[in-house]
Amino acid sequence: MVYDNLETASSRNCGKLKEIDFKRFDVVIRECSEILKSQPDNSEAKQRMEKTHHDKLNLQIEDCQERIKENPQELTLRFELGKLYKEQGKVDEALAEFQASVNEPQVRRQCLYMIGVCFEERNMLDMAVGQFQKSLAVSPGLMDNEAKEIRYQLAQVYEKMGEKERALSEYKKIYEVDIIYKDVTRKIEDAYKNQ
């Protein structure tokens, strides 16, 4: 019993120390960002910012892995780890985590989308299309910012596949609700000019 209390207290202290480390990383990143606004060619600030971001990302991954060990049934943590791996450029590791968390209702739509993004990066375009379509099917009829992004990405993949009509159809669905979303207006106008 005493051991359990010590372990819990130690875990809390470790969590607080990590929070402090994250805040320190954020301060350094902010400072470097401010320097780069006025001195965009400052290589020292760029390097320091990149290293700090890299170190923060590694600590976030380590923290997330520890939380998964403590709560293996918490699938949202697997999704969070997937996003961190993706940010780190580890597409296969990210894909595995998204697939492991896809059945969690809270993050299902985002997981399917991120699986599609990973497939797209691996040039598995037909598989990416399938995941984007499944993602949209989670909340059919809903056109929030997330749905617009999914449709936009789907249209981009259709373009890469040479399926211009399908791409245009997806862009139109976005245009119907938000004409200022990214470059949708230009894409639609260009399509009509080329008819």
C-alpha positions as CSV (number, residue, x, y, z in Angstrom):
1,M,0.0,0.0,0.0
2,V,2.8,2.4,0.9
3,Y,4.7,1.4,-2.2
4,D,1.6,2.1,-4.4
5,N,1.3,5.6,-2.8
6,L,5.0,6.3,-3.5
7,E,4.6,5.1,-7.1
8,T,1.6,7.4,-7.7
9,A,3.4,10.4,-6.1
10,S,6.5,9.6,-8.2
11,S,4.4,9.4,-11.4
12,R,2.7,12.8,-10.6
13,N,6.1,14.4,-10.0
14,C,7.4,13.0,-13.2
15,G,4.3,14.4,-15.1
16,K,4.9,17.8,-13.6
17,L,8.5,17.8,-14.6
18,K,7.6,16.9,-18.1
19,E,5.0,19.7,-18.2
20,I,7.8,22.1,-17.1
21,D,10.0,20.7,-19.9
22,F,7.3,21.2,-22.5
23,K,6.8,24.8,-21.3
24,R,10.6,25.4,-21.6
25,F,10.6,24.0,-25.1
26,D,7.7,26.3,-26.0
27,V,9.5,29.4,-24.7
28,V,12.6,28.6,-26.7
29,I,10.5,27.9,-29.9
30,R,8.7,31.2,-29.3
31,E,12.0,33.1,-28.8
32,C,13.5,31.6,-32.0
33,S,10.3,32.4,-33.9
34,E,10.5,36.0,-32.8
35,I,14.1,36.3,-33.9
36,L,13.3,34.7,-37.3
37,K,10.5,37.2,-37.9
38,S,13.1,40.1,-37.9
39,Q,16.1,38.0,-39.1
40,P,14.7,35.2,-41.4
41,D,18.2,34.2,-42.4
42,N,19.5,33.6,-38.9
43,S,20.8,30.1,-39.2
44,E,21.6,29.8,-35.4
45,A,18.0,30.6,-34.5
46,K,16.7,28.1,-37.2
47,Q,18.9,25.3,-35.9
48,R,18.0,26.0,-32.3
49,M,14.3,26.0,-33.1
50,E,14.6,22.8,-35.1
51,K,16.5,21.0,-32.4
52,T,14.1,22.2,-29.7
53,H,11.1,21.1,-31.7
54,H,12.8,17.7,-32.3
55,D,13.6,17.3,-28.6
56,K,10.0,18.3,-27.6
57,L,8.6,15.8,-30.1
58,N,10.8,13.0,-28.7
59,L,9.7,13.8,-25.2
60,Q,6.0,13.9,-26.3
61,I,6.4,10.5,-27.9
62,E,8.1,9.1,-24.8
63,D,5.3,10.6,-22.6
64,C,2.6,9.2,-24.8
65,Q,4.2,5.7,-24.8
66,E,4.3,5.7,-21.0
67,R,0.6,6.7,-20.8
68,I,-0.3,3.9,-23.2
69,K,1.5,1.4,-21.0
70,E,-0.5,2.7,-18.0
71,N,-3.8,2.7,-19.9
72,P,-3.6,0.2,-22.8
73,Q,-7.3,0.3,-23.4
74,E,-7.3,4.1,-24.0
75,L,-7.3,4.2,-27.8
76,T,-7.3,8.0,-28.0
77,L,-3.7,7.8,-26.7
78,R,-2.8,5.5,-29.7
79,F,-4.3,8.1,-32.0
80,E,-2.2,10.9,-30.3
81,L,0.9,8.8,-30.7
82,G,0.1,8.3,-34.3
83,K,-0.1,12.0,-34.9
84,L,3.3,12.5,-33.1
85,Y,4.9,9.8,-35.3
86,K,3.4,11.4,-38.4
87,E,4.8,14.8,-37.4
88,Q,8.2,13.1,-36.9
89,G,8.0,11.6,-40.4
90,K,7.5,8.0,-39.3
91,V,4.7,7.1,-41.6
92,D,4.6,3.4,-41.0
93,E,4.6,3.8,-37.2
94,A,1.9,6.4,-37.5
95,L,-0.2,4.2,-39.7
96,A,0.0,1.3,-37.2
97,E,-1.2,3.6,-34.4
98,F,-4.0,5.0,-36.5
99,Q,-5.2,1.5,-37.4
100,A,-5.0,0.5,-33.8
101,S,-7.2,3.4,-32.7
102,V,-9.7,3.4,-35.6
103,N,-12.5,1.7,-33.6
104,E,-12.5,4.4,-30.9
105,P,-15.7,6.4,-31.7
106,Q,-14.2,9.7,-30.4
107,V,-11.4,9.7,-33.1
108,R,-12.8,7.3,-35.8
109,R,-13.3,10.0,-38.4
110,Q,-9.8,11.6,-37.8
111,C,-8.2,8.1,-37.8
112,L,-9.7,7.2,-41.1
113,Y,-8.6,10.5,-42.5
114,M,-5.0,10.1,-41.2
115,I,-4.8,6.5,-42.5
116,G,-5.8,8.0,-45.9
117,V,-3.1,10.6,-45.6
118,C,-0.5,7.9,-44.8
119,F,-1.6,5.8,-47.8
120,E,-1.4,8.9,-50.0
121,E,2.2,9.6,-48.8
122,R,3.1,6.0,-49.7
123,N,1.5,6.6,-53.1
124,M,-1.3,4.0,-52.5
125,L,-3.8,6.5,-54.0
126,D,-6.7,4.0,-54.4
127,M,-6.4,3.0,-50.8
128,A,-6.2,6.7,-49.7
129,V,-9.5,7.4,-51.6
130,G,-11.2,4.5,-49.7
131,Q,-10.1,5.8,-46.3
132,F,-11.2,9.4,-47.1
133,Q,-14.6,8.1,-48.3
134,K,-15.0,6.0,-45.1
135,S,-14.0,9.1,-43.1
136,L,-16.7,11.2,-44.7
137,A,-19.3,8.4,-44.1
138,V,-18.7,8.7,-40.4
139,S,-20.7,11.9,-40.3
140,P,-22.6,12.0,-43.6
141,G,-24.1,15.4,-44.6
142,L,-21.9,17.3,-42.1
143,M,-19.8,19.9,-43.7
144,D,-17.6,21.3,-40.9
145,N,-14.0,22.4,-41.4
146,E,-12.8,18.8,-40.9
147,A,-15.2,17.5,-43.6
148,K,-14.0,20.3,-46.0
149,E,-10.4,19.2,-45.4
150,I,-11.2,15.6,-46.0
151,R,-13.1,16.4,-49.2
152,Y,-10.3,18.7,-50.3
153,Q,-7.7,16.0,-49.8
154,L,-9.9,13.5,-51.6
155,A,-10.1,15.8,-54.5
156,Q,-6.4,16.3,-54.5
157,V,-5.9,12.5,-54.7
158,Y,-8.4,12.2,-57.6
159,E,-6.4,14.9,-59.4
160,K,-3.2,12.8,-58.9
161,M,-5.1,9.8,-60.3
162,G,-6.1,11.8,-63.3
163,E,-9.8,11.7,-62.4
164,K,-10.6,15.3,-63.0
165,E,-14.4,15.0,-63.0
166,R,-14.4,13.3,-59.6
167,A,-12.0,15.9,-58.2
168,L,-14.2,18.7,-59.5
169,S,-17.3,17.1,-57.9
170,E,-15.5,17.1,-54.5
171,Y,-14.4,20.7,-55.0
172,K,-17.9,21.7,-55.9
173,K,-19.3,20.2,-52.6
174,I,-16.9,22.4,-50.7
175,Y,-17.6,25.5,-52.9
176,E,-21.4,25.1,-52.2
177,V,-20.8,25.9,-48.5
178,D,-17.5,27.9,-48.5
179,I,-16.3,29.7,-51.6
180,I,-13.2,31.0,-49.8
181,Y,-11.9,27.6,-48.7
182,K,-8.3,27.3,-49.8
183,D,-8.1,27.6,-53.6
184,V,-11.4,25.9,-54.4
185,T,-12.8,28.9,-56.2
186,R,-9.8,29.0,-58.6
187,K,-9.9,25.3,-59.2
188,I,-13.6,25.4,-60.1
189,E,-13.3,28.5,-62.3
190,D,-10.4,26.9,-64.1
191,A,-12.4,23.8,-64.7
192,Y,-15.3,25.8,-66.2
193,K,-12.9,27.8,-68.4
194,N,-11.4,24.6,-69.8
195,Q,-14.7,23.1,-70.8
